[in-house]
Amino acid sequence: MGSQDYRKVFQRYQTAALRGEAPAQFKLGVMYEKGLAVPRDYNEALKWYRLAAEQGDPAGQVNLGVMYRKGHGVARDYDEALKWYRLAAEQGDPMGQFNLGNMFEEGFGVEQNFTEALTWYTKAAGQNFAPAQVNIGMLYKNGNGVEQDHAVAVKWFRAAAEQGHPAGQFNLGVMYRKGLGIKQDDSQAAKWFRNAAEQGYAPAQVNLGVMFENGTIGGVVDLDKAVKWYTAAAEQGHAAALYSLAALHEQGLGLEEDREKALQLYQQAADKGLPLAQKALVRLEKP
């Protein structure tokens, strides 16, 4: 959509919002939050989300909660975020249910409670809300608030993956790669990693790169494809991808041997807190 189109949409929403129409107030808030047709303005976004939320609009309530959680246009306030998420969740809004569950899982503004998180995630997942399905899978994978059950985790990851959700695809790939809750299958792992990687999901890009580097896919090492996927993830700042590119530069595998470039990439990965990169720097900087 071009700038002129956004401007027309903005004017239409503004007219309806000024008449007090909650859905338009919410959409106007989105345009201010994202800077569409107007300069980004969190204060204006907050104002319009609040007007929509106070009329009971669940989308407005969710986004108002997000503004409070992030501290955009207002001081960060987890209690207020919880309040607005809960109002949306109790209307059956899956995003509100998911966000409320996440507050309980993370312990933001409330005592950490995995059981309560699962309750709200399950409500959202029942509406095929893929992010909630992924989070339920993680709870079962890690045994948080439930008895650890990898087979159940696989079920939930698959539900999200089959909707095209990249985190669901990635996690399903991990389960296949490691044989957790399902028979180990590298071809299936590669399939799901690729699906997520092609959507720009950096963890999947790294894992796909590792499989190409190690010759796990088809039994053939393919350093060109490994470099391709590591680079895609590194451009998003993924520490493990930066480390892997550094190692290839250091060894001259798939990339030109370049100690200085390796040091630079190891430093970038180390700055992101990757211990392996910190150790590599110490090793390379020794006289």
C-alpha positions as CSV (number, residue, x, y, z in Angstrom):
1,M,0.0,0.0,0.0
2,G,1.4,3.4,-1.0
3,S,1.6,6.5,1.1
4,Q,-1.4,8.0,-0.6
5,D,-3.4,4.9,0.1
6,Y,-2.4,4.9,3.8
7,R,-3.4,8.6,4.0
8,K,-6.9,7.8,2.7
9,V,-7.3,4.9,5.1
10,F,-6.1,7.1,8.0
11,Q,-8.7,9.8,7.1
12,R,-11.4,7.2,6.9
13,Y,-10.5,5.7,10.3
14,Q,-10.1,9.2,11.8
15,T,-13.6,10.2,10.7
16,A,-15.1,7.1,12.2
17,A,-13.0,7.3,15.4
18,L,-14.2,10.8,16.0
19,R,-17.7,9.5,15.8
20,G,-16.9,7.2,18.6
21,E,-16.6,3.9,16.7
22,A,-14.4,1.6,18.7
23,P,-13.0,-0.5,15.9
24,A,-11.9,2.6,14.1
25,Q,-10.4,4.0,17.2
26,F,-8.4,0.8,17.6
27,K,-7.2,1.0,13.9
28,L,-6.3,4.6,14.2
29,G,-4.2,3.7,17.3
30,V,-2.4,1.1,15.2
31,M,-1.6,3.6,12.5
32,Y,-0.1,6.0,15.1
33,E,1.8,3.2,16.8
34,K,3.3,2.0,13.5
35,G,3.8,5.4,11.9
36,L,1.5,4.7,8.9
37,A,0.5,7.9,7.1
38,V,1.5,9.9,10.2
39,P,4.7,10.1,12.2
40,R,4.9,7.4,14.9
41,D,3.3,8.8,18.0
42,Y,2.9,6.4,21.0
43,N,1.0,9.0,23.0
44,E,-1.6,9.3,20.3
45,A,-1.7,5.5,19.9
46,L,-2.3,5.2,23.6
47,K,-5.1,7.7,23.5
48,W,-7.0,5.9,20.7
49,Y,-6.4,2.4,22.2
50,R,-7.8,3.7,25.5
51,L,-10.9,5.1,23.9
52,A,-11.5,1.8,22.1
53,A,-10.7,-0.2,25.2
54,E,-13.0,1.7,27.5
55,Q,-15.8,0.9,25.1
56,G,-15.0,-2.8,25.6
57,D,-13.2,-3.4,22.3
58,P,-11.0,-6.4,22.9
59,A,-8.4,-5.5,20.3
60,G,-8.1,-2.0,21.9
61,Q,-7.8,-3.6,25.3
62,V,-5.0,-5.9,24.2
63,N,-3.0,-3.2,22.5
64,L,-3.5,-0.9,25.5
65,G,-2.1,-3.7,27.7
66,V,0.8,-4.0,25.3
67,M,1.6,-0.3,25.6
68,Y,1.6,-0.6,29.4
69,R,3.7,-3.7,29.3
70,K,6.3,-2.1,27.0
71,G,6.1,1.4,28.5
72,H,5.2,3.0,25.2
73,G,3.6,6.4,25.6
74,V,3.2,5.7,29.3
75,A,5.2,4.5,32.3
76,R,5.6,0.7,32.2
77,D,2.9,-0.7,34.5
78,Y,2.5,-4.5,34.6
79,D,-0.7,-4.2,36.8
80,E,-2.4,-2.1,34.1
81,A,-1.2,-4.5,31.4
82,L,-2.7,-7.4,33.4
83,K,-6.0,-5.5,33.8
84,W,-6.5,-4.9,30.1
85,Y,-5.3,-8.3,29.0
86,R,-7.7,-9.9,31.5
87,L,-10.6,-7.8,30.2
88,A,-9.9,-8.9,26.6
89,A,-9.3,-12.5,27.7
90,E,-12.6,-12.8,29.6
91,Q,-14.4,-11.7,26.4
92,G,-12.7,-14.8,24.7
93,D,-10.2,-12.8,22.7
94,P,-7.3,-15.3,21.9
95,M,-4.6,-12.6,21.9
96,G,-5.8,-11.4,25.3
97,Q,-5.8,-14.9,26.6
98,F,-2.3,-15.6,25.2
99,N,-0.9,-12.3,26.6
100,L,-2.4,-12.9,30.0
101,G,-1.0,-16.4,30.0
102,N,2.4,-15.1,29.1
103,M,2.3,-12.6,32.1
104,F,1.7,-15.6,34.4
105,E,4.4,-17.7,32.7
106,E,7.0,-14.9,33.0
107,G,5.8,-13.6,36.4
108,F,5.3,-10.0,35.1
109,G,3.1,-8.1,37.6
110,V,2.0,-11.3,39.2
111,E,3.6,-14.3,40.9
112,Q,4.9,-16.8,38.3
113,N,2.2,-19.5,37.9
114,F,2.7,-22.0,35.1
115,T,-0.7,-23.7,35.9
116,E,-2.5,-20.4,35.4
117,A,-0.5,-19.7,32.3
118,L,-1.5,-23.1,30.9
119,T,-5.1,-22.3,31.6
120,W,-5.1,-19.2,29.5
121,Y,-2.9,-20.6,26.8
122,T,-5.3,-23.6,26.4
123,K,-8.3,-21.2,25.9
124,A,-6.4,-19.4,23.1
125,A,-5.1,-22.7,21.6
126,G,-8.6,-24.0,21.5
127,Q,-9.2,-21.2,19.0
128,N,-6.3,-22.4,16.9
129,F,-4.1,-19.5,18.1
130,A,-0.7,-20.8,17.1
131,P,1.5,-18.8,19.5
132,A,-0.4,-20.3,22.4
133,Q,0.0,-23.8,20.9
134,V,3.7,-23.3,20.8
135,N,3.9,-22.1,24.4
136,I,1.8,-25.1,25.6
137,G,4.3,-27.3,23.8
138,M,7.2,-25.6,25.6
139,L,5.5,-26.1,29.0
140,Y,5.2,-29.8,28.3
141,K,8.7,-30.0,26.8
142,N,10.3,-28.5,29.9
143,G,7.9,-29.8,32.5
144,N,6.8,-26.4,33.7
145,G,3.5,-26.6,35.6
146,V,2.9,-30.0,34.1
147,E,4.5,-33.4,34.1
148,Q,7.1,-33.4,31.3
149,D,5.7,-35.1,28.3
150,H,7.6,-34.8,25.0
151,A,4.8,-36.6,23.0
152,V,2.3,-34.0,24.1
153,A,4.8,-31.2,23.3
154,V,5.1,-32.6,19.8
155,K,1.3,-32.6,19.4
156,W,1.2,-28.9,20.2
157,F,4.2,-27.9,18.1
158,R,2.7,-29.8,15.2
159,A,-0.6,-28.0,15.6
160,A,1.2,-24.6,15.3
161,A,3.6,-25.8,12.6
162,E,0.8,-27.0,10.4
163,Q,-0.7,-23.5,10.5
164,G,2.6,-22.1,9.2
165,H,3.8,-20.7,12.5
166,P,7.6,-20.5,12.3
167,A,8.3,-21.1,16.0
168,G,6.0,-24.2,15.9
169,Q,7.9,-25.4,12.8
170,F,11.3,-24.8,14.4
171,N,10.3,-26.6,17.6
172,L,8.8,-29.5,15.8
173,G,12.1,-29.7,13.9
174,V,14.0,-29.8,17.1
175,M,11.9,-32.7,18.4
176,Y,12.5,-34.7,15.2
177,R,16.3,-33.8,15.3
178,K,16.6,-35.0,18.9
179,G,14.1,-37.8,18.8
180,L,12.1,-36.3,21.7
181,G,8.5,-37.6,21.8
182,I,8.8,-38.9,18.3
183,K,11.1,-41.1,16.3
184,Q,14.3,-39.4,15.4
185,D,14.2,-38.3,11.7
186,D,16.7,-35.8,10.2
187,S,14.8,-35.5,7.0
188,Q,11.7,-34.3,8.9
189,A,13.8,-32.1,11.0
190,A,15.3,-30.5,7.9
191,K,11.8,-30.1,6.4
192,W,10.5,-28.2,9.4
193,F,13.6,-26.1,9.9
194,R,13.5,-25.1,6.2
195,N,9.8,-24.1,6.4
196,A,10.6,-21.8,9.4
197,A,13.9,-20.6,7.9
198,E,12.2,-19.5,4.7
199,Q,10.0,-17.3,6.8
200,G,13.1,-15.6,8.2
201,Y,13.1,-17.4,11.6
202,A,16.7,-17.1,12.7
203,P,17.0,-20.1,15.1
204,A,15.8,-22.4,12.3
205,Q,18.2,-20.8,9.8
206,V,21.1,-21.6,12.2
207,N,19.9,-25.2,12.7
208,L,19.5,-25.7,8.9
209,G,23.0,-24.3,8.4
210,V,24.4,-26.7,11.0
211,M,22.8,-29.6,9.2
212,F,24.2,-28.6,5.8
213,E,27.7,-28.0,7.4
214,N,27.7,-31.4,9.1
215,G,26.3,-33.3,6.0
216,T,23.2,-34.4,7.9
217,I,20.9,-33.6,5.0
218,G,21.3,-36.3,2.3
219,G,24.7,-37.4,3.7
220,V,26.4,-34.6,1.8
221,V,28.3,-31.6,3.3
222,D,27.1,-28.4,1.6
223,L,29.1,-25.4,2.9
224,D,27.6,-23.0,0.4
225,K,24.1,-23.6,1.8
226,A,25.5,-23.6,5.3
227,V,27.0,-20.2,4.7
228,K,23.7,-19.0,3.1
229,W,21.6,-19.9,6.1
230,Y,24.2,-18.7,8.7
231,T,24.4,-15.4,6.9
232,A,20.6,-15.0,6.9
233,A,20.5,-15.5,10.7
234,A,23.7,-13.4,11.3
235,E,22.1,-10.5,9.5
236,Q,19.4,-10.6,12.2
237,G,22.1,-10.6,14.9
238,H,21.8,-14.2,15.9
239,A,24.9,-15.0,18.1
240,A,25.3,-18.6,17.1
241,A,25.2,-17.7,13.4
242,L,27.8,-15.1,13.9
243,Y,30.0,-17.6,15.7
244,S,29.5,-20.2,13.0
245,L,30.5,-17.8,10.2
246,A,33.6,-16.8,12.3
247,A,34.6,-20.4,12.6
248,L,34.3,-20.9,8.9
249,H,36.4,-17.8,8.2
250,E,39.0,-19.0,10.7
251,Q,39.3,-22.4,9.1
252,G,38.8,-21.3,5.5
253,L,35.9,-23.6,5.0
254,G,33.2,-22.4,2.6
255,L,34.6,-18.9,3.1
256,E,37.9,-17.2,2.5
257,E,40.3,-17.8,5.4
258,D,40.4,-14.5,7.2
259,R,41.6,-14.2,10.8
260,E,40.6,-10.6,11.1
261,K,37.0,-11.2,9.9
262,A,36.8,-14.2,12.2
263,L,37.9,-12.1,15.1
264,Q,35.3,-9.4,14.2
265,L,32.5,-12.0,14.0
266,Y,33.6,-13.7,17.2
267,Q,33.6,-10.3,18.9
268,Q,30.0,-9.6,17.7
269,A,28.9,-13.0,19.0
270,A,30.7,-12.5,22.3
271,D,29.1,-9.1,22.8
272,K,25.8,-10.9,22.7
273,G,27.0,-13.1,25.6
274,L,27.9,-16.3,23.7
275,P,30.5,-18.1,25.9
276,L,31.9,-20.1,23.0
277,A,32.7,-16.9,21.2
278,Q,34.4,-15.4,24.3
279,K,36.6,-18.5,24.5
280,A,37.5,-18.2,20.8
281,L,38.6,-14.7,21.3
282,V,40.8,-15.6,24.2
283,R,42.3,-18.4,22.1
284,L,42.9,-16.3,19.0
285,E,44.3,-13.3,20.9
286,K,47.0,-15.4,22.6
287,P,50.4,-14.6,21.2
